């Protein structure tokens, strides 16, 4: 399987992170904790794109989820070997396939499992997952294993279409939100239509399946989009709003 040049294209966002770095189950995580009362038995797992948890864009999203009442944990499942943000300016020249070959499931998934096991020991019983690009693959796998209660993916990568969609319909129980867009080699219009057909029963919106669509946006928009572009800004903000609403409804 492969990724595309848009998987490593993007713009660094401005802001001051408010969360903190913690080691959970021996794995480094960036943690956003609500300032007020919140359901301590629930956690949102933030599964990043290939730029990992050090990217300020990701940290600001985690903080925003926390502001909306969800303790959110971004797991360094890339084990300190995320793609450097310098690739933003030269995505065509970066050897993405070599990086990908070193970050297979056997290398990355154990860190997710360690964090989830440690959180369960701390009393967490309900997990939601938000996966972006590369992270969406893990969201689907966790849903297949019934390890999460709610699943949100934005511009997903590394899915087998239609096999993963059919498996989701037949195996997964977690309600699914997909944040999709206009230009996306990894999840193109044909795949979006297949998701509606297979999981949505021919509909874009059902009780347990939603596919939001953001016109004029490109793969990566929900995390790394250029916010000086009004359509991209609307897409980034709209996908976040849809995600929060979906978690509030189903988590």
Beta strands, then each sheet from edge to edge (+ up, - down):
strand 1: 20-24
strand 2: 27-32
strand 3: 42-47
strand 4: 72-75
strand 5: 126-132
strand 6: 150-154
strand 7: 175-183
strand 8: 209-218
sheet 1: 1+ 2- 4+ 3+ 5+ 6+ 7+ 8+
end
